[in-house]
Amino acid sequence: MRFNPESAHPANAGLNIARDKLELVKQKFGDQLTYSDLWSLAGVVAVQETV
Amino acid sequence: MKWRPGRSDAISSTECTPDGRLPDASQGEKHVRDIFYRMGFTDAEIVALIGAHGNFLCRSNLYYPYRPRTLP
């Protein structure tokens, strides 16, 4: 999802906003988890916080 | 909710799966099961995934922009 063509696919429009916000977390903790872990964890947290 | 770490990242775009491989509902349940059983889904999980996506599409402004937004 970080790379073209997937990141620019119209079905993924707007996800760059979330990726950019999570990039701040990745810069702070990047050596402790991968992008894959970070994004999947963000999804889990989002569901937990809204349910 | 359970979450486990340990996923690895792709190195470049060459590792991305190509477009056009989404499941095709017109091919029936055997096709859908072939795809999702291969990923380890149970029937209940397949239904939950498809139901959630259908629910979103019914509510999405992108797909149905002229749907009434408030209850009558």
Backbone of each chain as nested JSON, in Angstrom:
{
  "chains": [
    {"id": "A", "residues": [
      {"number": 1, "name": "MET", "atoms": {"N": [0.821, -1.21, 0.0], "CA": [0.0, 0.0, 0.0], "C": [0.855, 1.259, 0.0]}},
      {"number": 2, "name": "ARG", "atoms": {"N": [2.111, 1.107, 0.392], "CA": [2.979, 2.29, 0.345], "C": [3.379, 2.625, -1.076]}},
      {"number": 3, "name": "PHE", "atoms": {"N": [3.317, 1.607, -1.954], "CA": [3.896, 1.757, -3.29], "C": [2.815, 1.923, -4.348]}},
      {"number": 4, "name": "ASN", "atoms": {"N": [3.214, 2.609, -5.434], "CA": [2.403, 2.614, -6.641], "C": [2.488, 1.242, -7.288]}},
      {"number": 5, "name": "PRO", "atoms": {"N": [1.459, 0.787, -7.997], "CA": [0.187, 1.464, -8.3], "C": [-0.873, 1.331, -7.22]}},
      {"number": 6, "name": "GLU", "atoms": {"N": [-0.595, 0.533, -6.185], "CA": [-1.651, 0.291, -5.202], "C": [-2.051, 1.574, -4.455]}},
      {"number": 7, "name": "SER", "atoms": {"N": [-1.054, 2.393, -4.1], "CA": [-1.352, 3.583, -3.305], "C": [-2.163, 4.601, -4.082]}},
      {"number": 8, "name": "ALA", "atoms": {"N": [-2.06, 4.607, -5.385], "CA": [-2.767, 5.586, -6.214], "C": [-4.057, 5.033, -6.798]}},
      {"number": 9, "name": "HIS", "atoms": {"N": [-4.373, 3.774, -6.519], "CA": [-5.601, 3.185, -7.051], "C": [-6.808, 3.943, -6.51]}},
      {"number": 10, "name": "PRO", "atoms": {"N": [-7.795, 4.254, -7.396], "CA": [-8.952, 5.036, -6.935], "C": [-9.718, 4.383, -5.79]}},
      {"number": 11, "name": "ALA", "atoms": {"N": [-9.725, 3.054, -5.708], "CA": [-10.417, 2.386, -4.598], "C": [-9.75, 2.681, -3.269]}},
      {"number": 12, "name": "ASN", "atoms": {"N": [-8.493, 3.097, -3.302], "CA": [-7.754, 3.402, -2.079], "C": [-7.674, 4.893, -1.809]}},
      {"number": 13, "name": "ALA", "atoms": {"N": [-8.51, 5.676, -2.512], "CA": [-8.472, 7.131, -2.356], "C": [-8.768, 7.518, -0.91]}},
      {"number": 14, "name": "GLY", "atoms": {"N": [-7.964, 8.424, -0.389], "CA": [-8.188, 8.915, 0.97], "C": [-7.399, 8.165, 2.015]}},
      {"number": 15, "name": "LEU", "atoms": {"N": [-6.953, 6.943, 1.708], "CA": [-6.191, 6.19, 2.706], "C": [-4.837, 6.823, 2.961]}},
      {"number": 16, "name": "ASN", "atoms": {"N": [-4.381, 7.648, 2.021], "CA": [-3.108, 8.327, 2.228], "C": [-3.168, 9.246, 3.439]}},
      {"number": 17, "name": "ILE", "atoms": {"N": [-4.357, 9.741, 3.761], "CA": [-4.505, 10.605, 4.937], "C": [-4.16, 9.815, 6.195]}},
      {"number": 18, "name": "ALA", "atoms": {"N": [-4.717, 8.606, 6.306], "CA": [-4.419, 7.762, 7.466], "C": [-2.954, 7.344, 7.46]}},
      {"number": 19, "name": "ARG", "atoms": {"N": [-2.429, 7.002, 6.268], "CA": [-1.026, 6.578, 6.2], "C": [-0.096, 7.705, 6.637]}},
      {"number": 20, "name": "ASP", "atoms": {"N": [-0.422, 8.929, 6.232], "CA": [0.432, 10.055, 6.614], "C": [0.405, 10.28, 8.126]}},
      {"number": 21, "name": "LYS", "atoms": {"N": [-0.779, 10.144, 8.738], "CA": [-0.862, 10.313, 10.183], "C": [-0.085, 9.216, 10.899]}},
      {"number": 22, "name": "LEU", "atoms": {"N": [-0.218, 7.993, 10.402], "CA": [0.482, 6.874, 11.045], "C": [1.978, 6.93, 10.799]}},
      {"number": 23, "name": "GLU", "atoms": {"N": [2.396, 7.673, 9.777], "CA": [3.821, 7.813, 9.509], "C": [4.522, 8.465, 10.696]}},
      {"number": 24, "name": "LEU", "atoms": {"N": [3.821, 9.38, 11.392], "CA": [4.392, 10.015, 12.578], "C": [4.687, 8.978, 13.66]}},
      {"number": 25, "name": "VAL", "atoms": {"N": [3.785, 8.007, 13.804], "CA": [3.989, 6.938, 14.791], "C": [5.137, 6.048, 14.349]}},
      {"number": 26, "name": "LYS", "atoms": {"N": [5.188, 5.783, 13.048], "CA": [6.244, 4.9, 12.533], "C": [7.617, 5.527, 12.747]}},
      {"number": 27, "name": "GLN", "atoms": {"N": [7.68, 6.866, 12.577], "CA": [8.97, 7.538, 12.772], "C": [9.417, 7.452, 14.207]}},
      {"number": 28, "name": "LYS", "atoms": {"N": [8.444, 7.413, 15.137], "CA": [8.801, 7.374, 16.546], "C": [9.15, 5.962, 16.994]}},
      {"number": 29, "name": "PHE", "atoms": {"N": [8.418, 4.95, 16.516], "CA": [8.579, 3.585, 16.999], "C": [9.004, 2.621, 15.904]}},
      {"number": 30, "name": "GLY", "atoms": {"N": [9.484, 3.145, 14.8], "CA": [9.668, 2.352, 13.59], "C": [10.518, 1.119, 13.741]}},
      {"number": 31, "name": "ASP", "atoms": {"N": [11.494, 1.14, 14.649], "CA": [12.34, -0.036, 14.765], "C": [11.656, -1.157, 15.541]}},
      {"number": 32, "name": "GLN", "atoms": {"N": [10.476, -0.886, 16.086], "CA": [9.811, -1.899, 16.895], "C": [8.677, -2.599, 16.162]}},
      {"number": 33, "name": "LEU", "atoms": {"N": [8.194, -2.001, 15.061], "CA": [7.143, -2.689, 14.324], "C": [7.154, -2.248, 12.871]}},
      {"number": 34, "name": "THR", "atoms": {"N": [6.675, -3.141, 12.012], "CA": [6.646, -2.872, 10.583], "C": [5.402, -2.042, 10.237]}},
      {"number": 35, "name": "TYR", "atoms": {"N": [5.381, -1.522, 8.997], "CA": [4.183, -0.822, 8.521], "C": [2.971, -1.751, 8.586]}},
      {"number": 36, "name": "SER", "atoms": {"N": [3.169, -3.006, 8.212], "CA": [2.057, -3.961, 8.217], "C": [1.474, -4.089, 9.612]}},
      {"number": 37, "name": "ASP", "atoms": {"N": [2.345, -4.253, 10.61], "CA": [1.882, -4.342, 11.996], "C": [1.213, -3.047, 12.429]}},
      {"number": 38, "name": "LEU", "atoms": {"N": [1.809, -1.918, 12.099], "CA": [1.277, -0.625, 12.517], "C": [-0.113, -0.407, 11.949]}},
      {"number": 39, "name": "TRP", "atoms": {"N": [-0.293, -0.658, 10.658], "CA": [-1.596, -0.386, 10.036], "C": [-2.665, -1.359, 10.533]}},
      {"number": 40, "name": "SER", "atoms": {"N": [-2.304, -2.628, 10.697], "CA": [-3.304, -3.573, 11.19], "C": [-3.666, -3.247, 12.637]}},
      {"number": 41, "name": "LEU", "atoms": {"N": [-2.689, -2.836, 13.432], "CA": [-2.967, -2.455, 14.813], "C": [-3.841, -1.207, 14.859]}},
      {"number": 42, "name": "ALA", "atoms": {"N": [-3.568, -0.249, 13.978], "CA": [-4.387, 0.966, 13.926], "C": [-5.844, 0.616, 13.625]}},
      {"number": 43, "name": "GLY", "atoms": {"N": [-6.052, -0.344, 12.73], "CA": [-7.413, -0.776, 12.413], "C": [-8.103, -1.388, 13.62]}},
      {"number": 44, "name": "VAL", "atoms": {"N": [-7.389, -2.239, 14.333], "CA": [-7.95, -2.863, 15.533], "C": [-8.299, -1.803, 16.569]}},
      {"number": 45, "name": "VAL", "atoms": {"N": [-7.4, -0.863, 16.8], "CA": [-7.647, 0.192, 17.782], "C": [-8.84, 1.037, 17.358]}},
      {"number": 46, "name": "ALA", "atoms": {"N": [-8.931, 1.348, 16.058], "CA": [-10.054, 2.159, 15.57], "C": [-11.38, 1.467, 15.863]}},
      {"number": 47, "name": "VAL", "atoms": {"N": [-11.458, 0.172, 15.623], "CA": [-12.7, -0.556, 15.892], "C": [-12.975, -0.567, 17.385]}},
      {"number": 48, "name": "GLN", "atoms": {"N": [-11.953, -0.827, 18.205], "CA": [-12.151, -0.876, 19.652], "C": [-12.63, 0.464, 20.193]}},
      {"number": 49, "name": "GLU", "atoms": {"N": [-12.109, 1.552, 19.652], "CA": [-12.451, 2.865, 20.189], "C": [-13.818, 3.345, 19.735]}},
      {"number": 50, "name": "THR", "atoms": {"N": [-14.373, 2.756, 18.688], "CA": [-15.659, 3.23, 18.195], "C": [-16.805, 2.309, 18.563]}},
      {"number": 51, "name": "VAL", "atoms": {"N": [-16.506, 1.15, 19.095], "CA": [-17.58, 0.204, 19.442], "C": [-17.925, 0.354, 20.91]}}
    ]},
    {"id": "B", "residues": [
      {"number": 1, "name": "MET", "atoms": {"N": [-9.943, -6.873, 21.543], "CA": [-9.722, -7.579, 20.282], "C": [-8.3, -8.094, 20.243]}},
      {"number": 2, "name": "LYS", "atoms": {"N": [-8.183, -9.302, 19.725], "CA": [-6.85, -9.885, 19.651], "C": [-6.102, -9.268, 18.472]}},
      {"number": 3, "name": "TRP", "atoms": {"N": [-4.818, -9.067, 18.672], "CA": [-3.945, -8.614, 17.594], "C": [-2.585, -9.203, 17.856]}},
      {"number": 4, "name": "ARG", "atoms": {"N": [-1.918, -9.678, 16.819], "CA": [-0.581, -10.218, 17.021], "C": [0.375, -9.502, 16.07]}},
      {"number": 5, "name": "PRO", "atoms": {"N": [1.569, -9.191, 16.538], "CA": [2.569, -8.562, 15.662], "C": [3.293, -9.611, 14.848]}},
      {"number": 6, "name": "GLY", "atoms": {"N": [4.233, -9.175, 14.04], "CA": [5.109, -10.1, 13.346], "C": [4.954, -10.092, 11.844]}},
      {"number": 7, "name": "ARG", "atoms": {"N": [4.128, -9.184, 11.303], "CA": [4.002, -9.111, 9.858], "C": [5.251, -8.456, 9.27]}},
      {"number": 8, "name": "SER", "atoms": {"N": [5.583, -8.85, 8.048], "CA": [6.736, -8.233, 7.385], "C": [6.242, -7.31, 6.286]}},
      {"number": 9, "name": "ASP", "atoms": {"N": [7.068, -6.357, 5.929], "CA": [6.719, -5.381, 4.906], "C": [7.245, -5.805, 3.543]}},
      {"number": 10, "name": "ALA", "atoms": {"N": [6.556, -5.37, 2.49], "CA": [7.08, -5.545, 1.141], "C": [8.247, -4.587, 0.933]}},
      {"number": 11, "name": "ILE", "atoms": {"N": [9.171, -5.0, 0.077], "CA": [10.349, -4.166, -0.154], "C": [10.057, -3.124, -1.233]}},
      {"number": 12, "name": "SER", "atoms": {"N": [9.267, -3.507, -2.226], "CA": [8.986, -2.581, -3.32], "C": [7.663, -2.962, -3.961]}},
      {"number": 13, "name": "SER", "atoms": {"N": [7.276, -2.181, -4.968], "CA": [5.971, -2.412, -5.603], "C": [5.935, -3.717, -6.384]}},
      {"number": 14, "name": "THR", "atoms": {"N": [7.055, -4.324, -6.662], "CA": [7.037, -5.593, -7.4], "C": [6.407, -6.71, -6.592]}},
      {"number": 15, "name": "GLU", "atoms": {"N": [6.349, -6.521, -5.264], "CA": [5.749, -7.539, -4.423], "C": [4.24, -7.382, -4.294]}},
      {"number": 16, "name": "CYS", "atoms": {"N": [3.678, -6.298, -4.822], "CA": [2.238, -6.073, -4.72], "C": [1.502, -7.029, -5.657]}},
      {"number": 17, "name": "THR", "atoms": {"N": [0.36, -7.542, -5.2], "CA": [-0.439, -8.408, -6.061], "C": [-1.029, -7.568, -7.198]}},
      {"number": 18, "name": "PRO", "atoms": {"N": [-1.157, -8.158, -8.377], "CA": [-1.698, -7.392, -9.498], "C": [-3.191, -7.135, -9.348]}},
      {"number": 19, "name": "ASP", "atoms": {"N": [-3.694, -6.183, -10.131], "CA": [-5.102, -5.821, -10.098], "C": [-5.946, -6.902, -10.759]}},
      {"number": 20, "name": "GLY", "atoms": {"N": [-7.264, -6.857, -10.543], "CA": [-8.181, -7.695, -11.304], "C": [-8.351, -9.097, -10.778]}},
      {"number": 21, "name": "ARG", "atoms": {"N": [-8.037, -9.346, -9.524], "CA": [-8.163, -10.701, -8.985], "C": [-9.197, -10.782, -7.875]}},
      {"number": 22, "name": "LEU", "atoms": {"N": [-10.117, -9.797, -7.847], "CA": [-11.162, -9.838, -6.831], "C": [-12.106, -11.009, -7.107]}},
      {"number": 23, "name": "PRO", "atoms": {"N": [-12.738, -11.542, -6.06], "CA": [-13.73, -12.609, -6.273], "C": [-14.889, -12.113, -7.136]}},
      {"number": 24, "name": "ASP", "atoms": {"N": [-15.471, -13.013, -7.91], "CA": [-16.556, -12.682, -8.832], "C": [-17.819, -13.39, -8.356]}},
      {"number": 25, "name": "ALA", "atoms": {"N": [-18.745, -12.615, -7.794], "CA": [-19.933, -13.213, -7.197], "C": [-20.784, -13.948, -8.224]}},
      {"number": 26, "name": "SER", "atoms": {"N": [-20.734, -13.564, -9.493], "CA": [-21.57, -14.217, -10.5], "C": [-21.12, -15.647, -10.767]}},
      {"number": 27, "name": "GLN", "atoms": {"N": [-19.963, -16.026, -10.275], "CA": [-19.483, -17.388, -10.486], "C": [-19.97, -18.355, -9.416]}},
      {"number": 28, "name": "GLY", "atoms": {"N": [-20.738, -17.822, -8.436], "CA": [-21.361, -18.737, -7.489], "C": [-20.52, -19.026, -6.271]}},
      {"number": 29, "name": "GLU", "atoms": {"N": [-21.114, -19.828, -5.357], "CA": [-20.488, -20.004, -4.039], "C": [-19.234, -20.852, -4.099]}},
      {"number": 30, "name": "LYS", "atoms": {"N": [-19.092, -21.764, -5.08], "CA": [-17.894, -22.587, -5.112], "C": [-16.66, -21.719, -5.383]}},
      {"number": 31, "name": "HIS", "atoms": {"N": [-16.826, -20.758, -6.3], "CA": [-15.732, -19.833, -6.625], "C": [-15.336, -19.018, -5.404]}},
      {"number": 32, "name": "VAL", "atoms": {"N": [-16.348, -18.486, -4.695], "CA": [-16.083, -17.664, -3.512], "C": [-15.39, -18.499, -2.449]}},
      {"number": 33, "name": "ARG", "atoms": {"N": [-15.875, -19.73, -2.242], "CA": [-15.257, -20.594, -1.232], "C": [-13.843, -20.981, -1.637]}},
      {"number": 34, "name": "ASP", "atoms": {"N": [-13.616, -21.249, -2.932], "CA": [-12.266, -21.577, -3.383], "C": [-11.29, -20.494, -2.977]}},
      {"number": 35, "name": "ILE", "atoms": {"N": [-11.684, -19.255, -3.181], "CA": [-10.794, -18.145, -2.893], "C": [-10.576, -17.989, -1.393]}},
      {"number": 36, "name": "PHE", "atoms": {"N": [-11.661, -18.005, -0.616], "CA": [-11.528, -17.669, 0.799], "C": [-11.105, -18.849, 1.668]}},
      {"number": 37, "name": "TYR", "atoms": {"N": [-11.433, -20.081, 1.281], "CA": [-10.913, -21.232, 2.028], "C": [-9.391, -21.279, 1.912]}},
      {"number": 38, "name": "ARG", "atoms": {"N": [-8.894, -20.871, 0.75], "CA": [-7.454, -20.864, 0.516], "C": [-6.757, -19.927, 1.499]}},
      {"number": 39, "name": "MET", "atoms": {"N": [-7.486, -18.906, 1.955], "CA": [-6.917, -17.959, 2.918], "C": [-7.235, -18.354, 4.354]}},
      {"number": 40, "name": "GLY", "atoms": {"N": [-7.945, -19.45, 4.537], "CA": [-8.227, -19.924, 5.892], "C": [-9.526, -19.417, 6.492]}},
      {"number": 41, "name": "PHE", "atoms": {"N": [-10.42, -18.858, 5.673], "CA": [-11.698, -18.382, 6.196], "C": [-12.663, -19.54, 6.405]}},
      {"number": 42, "name": "THR", "atoms": {"N": [-13.486, -19.452, 7.458], "CA": [-14.628, -20.345, 7.609], "C": [-15.822, -19.724, 6.882]}},
      {"number": 43, "name": "ASP", "atoms": {"N": [-16.88, -20.511, 6.694], "CA": [-18.084, -19.991, 6.043], "C": [-18.632, -18.779, 6.798]}},
      {"number": 44, "name": "ALA", "atoms": {"N": [-18.646, -18.845, 8.127], "CA": [-19.169, -17.719, 8.916], "C": [-18.334, -16.475, 8.69]}},
      {"number": 45, "name": "GLU", "atoms": {"N": [-17.026, -16.642, 8.597], "CA": [-16.147, -15.487, 8.392], "C": [-16.326, -14.9, 7.003]}},
      {"number": 46, "name": "ILE", "atoms": {"N": [-16.561, -15.764, 6.003], "CA": [-16.819, -15.278, 4.647], "C": [-18.086, -14.43, 4.637]}},
      {"number": 47, "name": "VAL", "atoms": {"N": [-19.145, -14.939, 5.27], "CA": [-20.411, -14.21, 5.309], "C": [-20.238, -12.886, 6.014]}},
      {"number": 48, "name": "ALA", "atoms": {"N": [-19.496, -12.874, 7.129], "CA": [-19.278, -11.628, 7.869], "C": [-18.54, -10.616, 7.011]}},
      {"number": 49, "name": "LEU", "atoms": {"N": [-17.517, -11.054, 6.29], "CA": [-16.733, -10.147, 5.459], "C": [-17.585, -9.573, 4.332]}},
      {"number": 50, "name": "ILE", "atoms": {"N": [-18.336, -10.432, 3.647], "CA": [-19.165, -9.99, 2.534], "C": [-20.301, -9.101, 3.047]}},
      {"number": 51, "name": "GLY", "atoms": {"N": [-20.884, -9.464, 4.175], "CA": [-21.962, -8.66, 4.743], "C": [-21.494, -7.266, 5.13]}},
      {"number": 52, "name": "ALA", "atoms": {"N": [-20.316, -7.176, 5.738], "CA": [-19.791, -5.875, 6.146], "C": [-19.513, -5.01, 4.92]}},
      {"number": 53, "name": "HIS", "atoms": {"N": [-18.95, -5.593, 3.881], "CA": [-18.685, -4.817, 2.677], "C": [-19.98, -4.358, 2.028]}},
      {"number": 54, "name": "GLY", "atoms": {"N": [-20.978, -5.241, 1.97], "CA": [-22.262, -4.87, 1.395], "C": [-22.925, -3.76, 2.19]}},
      {"number": 55, "name": "ASN", "atoms": {"N": [-22.808, -3.837, 3.513], "CA": [-23.38, -2.816, 4.375], "C": [-22.74, -1.463, 4.089]}},
      {"number": 56, "name": "PHE", "atoms": {"N": [-21.433, -1.456, 3.932], "CA": [-20.733, -0.2, 3.624], "C": [-21.186, 0.358, 2.274]}},
      {"number": 57, "name": "LEU", "atoms": {"N": [-21.285, -0.51, 1.271], "CA": [-21.628, -0.039, -0.063], "C": [-23.041, 0.537, -0.101]}},
      {"number": 58, "name": "CYS", "atoms": {"N": [-23.937, 0.003, 0.733], "CA": [-25.288, 0.559, 0.781], "C": [-25.271, 1.973, 1.35]}},
      {"number": 59, "name": "ARG", "atoms": {"N": [-24.303, 2.261, 2.203], "CA": [-24.282, 3.549, 2.893], "C": [-23.326, 4.541, 2.244]}},
      {"number": 60, "name": "SER", "atoms": {"N": [-22.567, 4.084, 1.271], "CA": [-21.48, 4.906, 0.766], "C": [-21.982, 5.983, -0.173]}},
      {"number": 61, "name": "ASN", "atoms": {"N": [-21.533, 7.212, 0.043], "CA": [-21.849, 8.325, -0.843], "C": [-21.241, 8.133, -2.211]}},
      {"number": 62, "name": "LEU", "atoms": {"N": [-20.119, 7.452, -2.245], "CA": [-19.409, 7.258, -3.504], "C": [-20.211, 6.384, -4.451]}},
      {"number": 63, "name": "TYR", "atoms": {"N": [-20.805, 5.301, -3.911], "CA": [-21.494, 4.356, -4.779], "C": [-22.956, 4.716, -4.978]}},
      {"number": 64, "name": "TYR", "atoms": {"N": [-23.579, 5.303, -3.969], "CA": [-25.007, 5.645, -4.055], "C": [-25.21, 7.079, -3.575]}},
      {"number": 65, "name": "PRO", "atoms": {"N": [-24.791, 8.054, -4.378], "CA": [-24.829, 9.45, -3.903], "C": [-26.218, 10.036, -3.78]}},
      {"number": 66, "name": "TYR", "atoms": {"N": [-27.231, 9.428, -4.414], "CA": [-28.554, 10.049, -4.391], "C": [-29.48, 9.379, -3.385]}},
      {"number": 67, "name": "ARG", "atoms": {"N": [-28.934, 8.504, -2.578], "CA": [-29.759, 7.848, -1.556], "C": [-30.117, 8.86, -0.48]}},
      {"number": 68, "name": "PRO", "atoms": {"N": [-31.355, 8.846, 0.015], "CA": [-31.703, 9.773, 1.105], "C": [-30.809, 9.557, 2.315]}},
      {"number": 69, "name": "ARG", "atoms": {"N": [-30.343, 10.631, 2.923], "CA": [-29.377, 10.533, 4.007], "C": [-30.049, 10.543, 5.369]}},
      {"number": 70, "name": "THR", "atoms": {"N": [-31.314, 10.987, 5.423], "CA": [-32.003, 11.017, 6.728], "C": [-33.202, 10.094, 6.677]}},
      {"number": 71, "name": "LEU", "atoms": {"N": [-33.632, 9.65, 7.852], "CA": [-34.805, 8.813, 7.915], "C": [-36.03, 9.615, 7.493]}},
      {"number": 72, "name": "PRO", "atoms": {"N": [-36.989, 8.966, 6.806], "CA": [-38.17, 9.705, 6.357], "C": [-39.039, 10.121, 7.533]}}
    ]}
  ]
}
